Every structure is written in structure tokens, then in C-alpha cells.
Amino acid sequence: MRKIDEQQLVSAVLSYDLSEECVRNLIRALTFKHYIVTAIFPSTPESESFGHFLERFWDYDTSPYIKEKRIVGQSVHRRYADIMLSRARTYWMPKYGKRTLGSITLNDIKRHLRSLACNPQKVYGRKKDGNGKRIVNTQMLSSETVNQIVRSATCALKWAFYNGLTNNNCFSGIAYCHVSPKPRRILSMTEAIQVFSAHWENPMYRLANLCSACTGMRIGEIQALQFRDIGRDRICVRHNWARLEGLKCPKNGEEREVRVSKEIINELNGLMHENPYGYAEDNFVFWGYKKDVPCQGRHWNEALHKILSELNFTDWQNVSFHGWRHFFASNMADFIDERKLQLATGHKSRFILEHYASHKSEQTLQELATVSEKVFEPLLLTP
């Protein structure tokens, strides 16, 4: 191989004004020979700081990524975007924020993942100190948290790659941490009868839990119930409540009706008459501290845990309000066709939705009502 004068080559680069095309050819050659990984031109998308890019990528109101999702009929919840932005600010920007977008490599991502998984990290708790600042603890992060932190970067970098903002594939071939899901404890019918026979300090919290147990409704759907949604023998599920966004469409984007027993309708009507904000069609059935804000779902979870603890149930910490959906589905499954059951819960795959949407009828709702009244009658007879 013919030797070249390396100093002369360097001097030529320093002495002459090279065209952009020439510089790009040099970069491609150096990259091909593995002398460099990448190079960044000034005043190009790749030269934007990684921190600034993450800020605008996860800003719910201005993010081009979220706008694209909306255009194609998909959605990203504000709370999810806020969480990912918080992860990016806490765990990516301090170390990589000043680097250019185009300089971030797959090795950077893998190296940081290992660091997050193997070393204690600073975690901001909910409690605050005397100065009003959130208390910081140092602890190991869960595998799920590590994965979420990494995705706050890789999701943004993937979008940047496919939109020509970086030439580096920083998202393929990553081995994420293995996540072992926490065991979910689903109450038996006998245990549920004990729960609803116990004394609840707040009857509203009991009724919210009972509604979910007997209908399979999600916590946000029950929070979102308004006076206009309560019928003579059914509940119209028109909305879902999101803490940061307020009333939204139900999770699967489709309204549905749920037939319920007269006992639950009577209790709901009684709660509506107690509403401190008076009677109005758009008032929340389960009211909160303000007229336009429903009761917080965490209160229902806390009340449920208090009852379970007092009853000395084993593994009660693994029971949650969401578990009532599983309780409802598992108790109904032996008596009702799966497709019809999905109509009641609103938990449908796209295939089931397209296959079954045109066949739902009043007859099906009546069948669901008859079965659910029979199955959950023991709960309705509790004092």
C-alpha cells in the first residue's frame, strides 16, 4: 500500500476551503474506514443539543411526534408525556444534555442503561422538606423504571433517525432489563362479600368499588360519570377521567352502555341527591373538592386497602381497585360468551371490535344484565 504524507494531508484540509460535498465525502470515507463514528455539521438538525431536542420532543403541546400521532388517529396522554420528560430531565440531560443530537450513539445508550441498572440513583420522592423542596433518596431503580428511562431517549432518537435528524441508529439491538410483574391478587366471591359487608367510613368509596366489581368499569370511567350518564337500568360510559387532561373519550374510543341492577342505580341516585353542588346534568356523580373535578381515585384504593387490612387478608397490598375488572371478568366468564363480555367491559382488541361492533343489541345488554345480577347478587345483598 502506498504511503501518504499524513502531515501534508492534514495541512491541505486546514489550508484550503473545501466544498460541503467534499467534506461529506471525507466524512463518509472516514466512517467507512471506522476512523470515526459520525461527524456533525454546524447549523444542521444534528447539531441541536440532545437536551433541547428531548425538551421539545416530549413537550405535549408542541411536540412534532405527538402531533403526528394525532394525525393518524393515535393518542399520547399528557401524563405519559410529562413522565417521559421528567425522566429525560432527571437521568439524561445532566450527562448528555449538552452533547449534539447527532453525536449520541448506540453505545452511549447501552452504557447509560448499564449504569442505571447497576448503580444507585437519586430518586425524588413525593414528600417535601421544610424548604418546600422534594426529598431526594438514593436507591436502586426497578427494572421497569430503568426501561422507561431508556425509552424516554430511544423513542425520541428513533423518531429523529427516521426523520433525518440523525444518522445514528440508537434504538436497535438494546437488551432491556427483564421485568418480573408483581403478582396481582384477585379476590374470591367470598372475600368480596366480606369486603362489602364491612363498615366503610365513606359510603361513596364503597359504592365506587362496588360499581367496578359489578360492572368491570375502569376507575377513570367511574370518576367521569355525570348525572346524565345514569339511566333507569343502565350506565352510559361516555368518558374517562384523566388527572391532567380531564374528561376524555373512553380508553378504546367507543362509548358503551352497561346494564346494572336496581340496587346500584338506587345507590347512585341517592349519591346524586347528596351532591353539594346541586343538580345539573354535567355534575359528577362521585364529586370532588371542586364542582368540575371528580373524587380522586386514590381515595378509593386507600379505602379498599384499609378494609382489606382490617379483615387481615393475606397479600392485601397486591389488591388494587383495578383488580375489580379482573374480578368481574373472571366471575362472568363461566356464564357469558367472551365477545359479549368484552362488550360490557369495553376491553376489546381491534379485531373483536370490528367483528362484533355491528352485532351488539338490547338483547345482548339484557343477557349481560341477567347474568351479572345473578352472579353478583351476594354483593348487592350486603348491608
Order of alpha helices (4+ residues) and beta strands (2+ residues): alpha-alpha-alpha-alpha-alpha-alpha-alpha-beta-beta-alpha-alpha-alpha-alpha-beta-beta-beta-beta-alpha-beta-beta-alpha-alpha-alpha-alpha-alpha
